[in-house]
Amino acid sequence: MEIEELVKRFKEYVAEKIPEAEAIEIGFVNPIFGGASRQTYSIELRYVKKGKPVSERVILRREFESGIIETTVDTEFKAYRAFYGTDVPVPRVMWIEKDSTWLGTPFYVMEEIVGCEDKQMLFTVPPFDEVRDRVGEAFFRIMAAIATTNPADVGLEETLEAVTPEACWKRELDYWEADADKNELEPHPVFRAAVRWLRRNPPPPAQKIVIVHGDMRAGNFLFNRKGEIRGILDWEMMHMGDPLEDLAWSMNRLWSWSEPEKAGFMIPREKGVRIWEEASGFKADPDALFWWELFSSVKGIAIWISMNKVYADGTNTDPIVGYGGIWAADLQRRIILNQMKEIS
């Protein structure tokens, strides 16, 4: 959808959601590139309400016609609504719309958190290099807070599919292997070797079934110059599962390729694990954590394979999707090979 058409339709939508609003205008619409599952826009919304001018900056997240990851905006919206006002910082959601007649696909709208950054490479340069320890410590504490949240306490008990401690690993591995089966354009022998090892050496049952963010990593949260984390983003893969799944994904070496000893360019991996254990009360058994770390690489490869597919067939022409499918897949294969060396 062209920006002009999106602006026109979004103004009509706002008029319906806020019937008392007058003189509705869109100050700017800035596409935010790089998302694999959503089209994202930063929008300045202006209108007059009860004689007073109102200016809001909002984020519009719209489903792709052909997404990398098969999820709906409903999962994200419910996650933000559930965690808003808790120890897990998230933006305030405003509206969700499942009727595709408005913008072509379902979407939701939330407040924009301003004055923050999300790029993990900033931790290596001033002024953010001075606060990256603080950000890293907060990150692992927040991850622990997610894992220790009772779904019933935040209204998610009927939203997320139940799974047993014994079966959660297999459900996730089955899903991502099937996703790769569906999308691969060429053989991926390193990926297949890792899958075979994971199946032959299953992890112990989960200590407890918890809320799993599903994409908890550097790049998916907003931080400021004070070292505060203001918002945890990208909840589209939220599900119930093993708490080690988020921990392992956050330490995938892909997120800190030039400093592999640091988790997401923030703090040493061992320090992050220790903070997470102390804050959550769970234990990160080294063998179990290794299984989930290798799984995180398998999951990553499956996602990069999907990127290659949609870019190759022209259904998603975002250059970052094409670049990610090539560069990230190659690096993730190298990471798997190094992980497999630890087995032999």
C-alpha positions in Angstrom: 0.0 0.0 0.0 1.3 3.4 -1.0 2.0 5.9 1.8 -0.6 8.4 0.5 -3.3 5.8 0.6 -2.2 4.5 4.0 -2.4 8.1 5.4 -5.9 8.6 3.9 -7.3 5.4 5.4 -5.6 5.8 8.7 -7.1 9.3 9.2 -10.5 7.7 8.5 -9.8 5.0 11.0 -8.8 7.5 13.7 -12.0 9.5 13.0 -14.0 6.4 13.8 -12.0 5.5 16.9 -12.1 9.1 18.3 -15.4 10.5 17.1 -14.9 13.7 19.0 -11.7 14.4 17.2 -11.7 17.3 14.7 -9.3 18.5 12.1 -7.4 15.2 12.1 -4.0 15.5 10.4 -0.9 13.3 9.9 2.2 15.3 10.6 4.6 12.6 9.3 4.8 9.0 8.5 8.2 7.4 8.8 8.6 3.7 7.8 10.7 1.7 10.2 12.6 -0.8 8.1 14.0 -4.2 9.1 11.0 -6.0 10.5 10.6 -9.5 9.3 7.0 -10.0 10.3 5.4 -6.5 10.3 5.3 -3.3 8.4 6.0 -0.7 11.0 5.5 3.1 10.8 6.2 6.0 13.2 3.3 8.5 12.8 2.7 11.9 14.2 -1.1 12.2 14.8 -2.6 15.6 15.3 -6.2 16.6 16.0 -8.4 18.9 18.1 -10.4 17.4 20.9 -12.9 19.6 23.0 -11.2 22.7 21.6 -7.7 21.7 22.6 -5.0 20.7 20.1 -3.6 17.2 20.6 -0.3 15.8 19.2 0.6 12.1 19.6 3.4 10.0 18.2 2.2 6.5 17.6 3.5 3.3 16.1 1.4 1.4 13.5 2.2 -2.3 13.1 0.6 -3.9 10.1 0.8 -7.5 9.0 2.6 -8.2 5.8 0.6 -9.8 3.0 3.4 -12.4 3.1 5.2 -12.5 6.4 8.5 -14.2 7.4 7.0 -15.6 10.5 3.4 -16.8 10.6 2.0 -14.9 13.5 -0.9 -12.5 14.0 -1.0 -9.0 15.5 -3.4 -10.4 18.1 -0.6 -12.1 19.9 1.5 -9.0 20.1 -1.4 -6.8 21.1 -2.3 -9.1 24.0 1.3 -9.3 25.2 1.6 -5.5 25.4 -1.8 -5.2 27.1 -0.9 -7.9 29.6 2.5 -6.5 30.6 1.7 -2.8 30.6 2.1 -1.4 34.1 4.2 -4.4 35.3 7.9 -4.8 36.0 8.3 -5.6 32.2 8.3 -2.2 30.4 6.2 -2.1 27.3 4.5 0.6 25.2 0.8 1.4 25.9 -1.4 -0.2 23.2 -4.3 1.8 21.8 -6.3 -0.1 19.2 -6.2 -3.4 17.4 -8.0 -3.9 14.1 -8.6 -7.3 12.5 -10.8 -6.0 9.7 -8.5 -5.9 6.6 -10.8 -3.5 4.8 -9.1 -0.6 6.6 -5.4 -1.0 5.7 -5.4 -4.2 3.6 -4.3 -6.4 6.5 -4.8 -6.5 10.3 -2.9 -4.0 12.4 -2.6 -2.4 15.8 -1.6 1.0 17.1 0.5 1.8 20.2 2.2 4.8 21.7 5.7 5.6 20.5 8.4 5.6 23.2 10.6 8.5 22.2 14.2 9.4 23.2 15.4 5.9 22.9 17.5 3.6 20.7 17.3 -0.1 19.8 20.5 -0.9 17.8 22.9 -3.1 19.8 26.0 -1.8 17.9 25.6 1.5 19.8 26.9 -0.3 22.9 30.3 -0.2 21.3 30.5 3.5 20.8 30.1 6.7 23.0 28.0 7.6 24.9 26.2 4.2 25.1 29.4 2.2 25.8 29.4 3.8 29.2 26.0 2.4 30.1 26.0 -1.0 28.4 26.7 -2.9 31.6 23.7 -1.2 33.2 21.5 -2.0 30.2 22.7 -5.6 30.2 21.9 -6.1 33.8 18.5 -4.7 33.4 17.9 -6.8 30.3 18.5 -10.1 32.1 16.4 -9.0 35.1 13.5 -8.2 32.8 13.9 -11.5 31.1 13.6 -13.2 34.5 10.5 -11.1 35.2 8.8 -12.4 32.1 9.6 -16.0 33.0 8.2 -15.6 36.6 5.0 -13.9 35.5 1.9 -16.0 36.2 -0.1 -15.9 32.9 -3.4 -15.8 34.9 -2.2 -12.7 36.7 -1.9 -10.7 33.4 -4.8 -12.3 31.5 -2.9 -14.6 29.2 -4.0 -17.9 30.6 -6.5 -18.5 27.7 -4.3 -16.9 25.1 -1.3 -19.1 25.0 -1.4 -22.8 24.1 -0.6 -25.2 27.0 2.4 -27.6 26.7 3.9 -30.1 29.1 7.5 -29.8 30.5 8.4 -32.9 28.7 7.1 -31.9 25.3 7.9 -28.2 24.9 11.3 -28.8 23.3 9.9 -31.1 20.7 7.0 -28.8 19.8 9.4 -26.0 19.1 11.9 -28.1 17.1 9.1 -29.7 15.1 7.7 -26.3 14.2 11.0 -24.7 13.0 12.1 -27.8 11.1 8.7 -27.9 9.3 9.1 -24.1 8.6 12.5 -24.8 7.0 11.1 -27.7 5.0 8.4 -25.5 3.6 10.7 -22.6 2.6 14.2 -23.8 1.8 15.4 -23.1 -1.8 18.6 -25.2 -1.5 19.9 -27.9 0.8 21.1 -26.9 4.3 23.2 -29.8 5.5 24.6 -28.0 8.6 21.1 -27.1 9.7 20.0 -30.8 9.2 22.9 -32.1 11.2 22.1 -29.9 14.1 18.4 -31.0 14.0 19.4 -34.6 14.1 21.7 -34.1 17.1 19.0 -32.2 18.9 16.5 -35.0 18.4 18.9 -37.6 19.5 19.9 -35.7 22.6 16.7 -34.1 24.0 17.0 -31.7 27.0 15.6 -32.5 30.4 12.0 -31.5 31.0 11.5 -27.8 31.7 11.8 -26.7 35.3 8.5 -25.0 34.8 6.4 -24.0 31.9 6.5 -20.2 31.7 5.8 -17.3 29.3 8.4 -17.2 26.6 8.9 -14.0 24.8 10.3 -15.8 21.8 12.6 -13.1 20.4 14.2 -11.7 23.5 17.4 -10.2 22.3 19.4 -7.0 21.7 17.7 -5.0 19.0 14.2 -5.8 20.3 14.2 -3.3 23.2 14.4 0.4 23.6 17.1 1.9 25.9 18.2 5.5 26.6 21.4 7.3 27.5 20.9 6.7 31.2 21.1 3.0 30.6 17.3 2.4 31.2 15.3 -0.1 29.2 12.0 1.7 28.4 10.3 -0.9 26.2 10.5 -4.6 25.4 9.3 -5.0 21.8 8.4 -7.7 19.2 6.3 -10.1 21.0 4.9 -11.9 17.9 6.5 -15.2 18.9 5.3 -15.3 22.5 4.3 -18.8 23.7 4.5 -21.1 26.7 7.6 -23.1 27.1 11.0 -23.7 28.8 12.5 -20.6 30.5 15.9 -21.6 29.1 14.6 -20.9 25.6 14.6 -17.1 26.0 17.9 -17.2 27.8 19.6 -19.2 25.1 18.1 -17.1 22.3 19.3 -13.9 24.0 22.9 -15.2 23.9 22.9 -16.4 20.3 26.3 -15.3 19.1 24.7 -13.8 16.0 23.6 -10.8 18.1 27.2 -10.0 19.1 29.2 -11.6 16.3 32.4 -9.5 16.8 32.3 -9.8 20.6 31.0 -13.4 21.1 31.9 -13.4 24.8 29.3 -10.6 25.4 25.5 -11.2 25.3 24.1 -8.8 22.7 27.2 -6.5 23.0 26.2 -5.9 26.6 27.7 -7.9 29.4 29.6 -11.2 29.7 27.4 -14.2 29.0 28.3 -15.8 32.4 27.3 -12.6 34.2 24.0 -12.5 32.4 23.2 -16.1 33.3 24.0 -15.4 36.9 21.8 -12.4 37.1 19.0 -14.3 35.4 19.3 -17.2 37.8 19.3 -15.0 40.8 16.3 -13.0 39.6 14.2 -15.9 38.4 15.0 -18.6 40.8 15.6 -21.0 37.9 18.9 -22.8 37.2 20.7 -22.8 33.9 22.1 -26.3 33.8 25.1 -26.1 31.3 24.0 -29.1 29.3 20.4 -28.0 29.1 21.4 -24.5 28.2 23.7 -25.8 25.4 20.8 -27.7 23.9 18.7 -24.6 23.8 21.5 -22.5 22.4 22.0 -25.0 19.6 18.2 -24.9 19.1 18.4 -21.1 18.9 20.8 -21.4 16.0 18.4 -23.9 14.3 15.5 -21.5 14.8 17.6 -18.7 13.4 18.5 -20.6 10.3 14.8 -21.4 9.7 14.0 -17.7 10.0 16.8 -16.7 7.6 15.6 -19.5 5.2 12.1 -17.9 5.2 13.7 -14.5 4.5 15.4 -15.9 1.5 12.2 -17.4 0.2 10.0 -14.3 0.4 12.8 -12.1 -1.0 13.4 -14.5 -3.9 9.8 -14.8 -4.9 9.2 -11.0 -4.6 6.6 -11.0 -1.8 8.9 -9.0 0.5 11.4 -6.7 -1.2 12.8 -5.0 1.8 16.6 -4.9 1.2 17.2 -5.8 4.9 15.2 -9.0 4.4 17.3 -9.9 1.4 20.5 -9.0 3.2 19.5 -10.8 6.4 18.6 -14.0 4.5 22.1 -14.1 3.0 24.4 -12.7 5.6 22.6 -13.9 8.8 22.2 -17.5 7.4 25.9 -17.7 6.5 27.0 -16.5 9.9 24.5 -18.7 11.7 25.9 -21.7 9.9 29.3 -20.8 11.1 28.0 -20.5 14.6 26.4 -24.0 14.4 29.7 -25.5 13.2 31.5 -24.0 16.2 28.8 -25.3 18.5 29.0 -28.8 17.0 32.7 -28.8 17.7 31.9 -28.6 21.4 30.0 -31.9 21.1 32.8 -33.9 19.5 
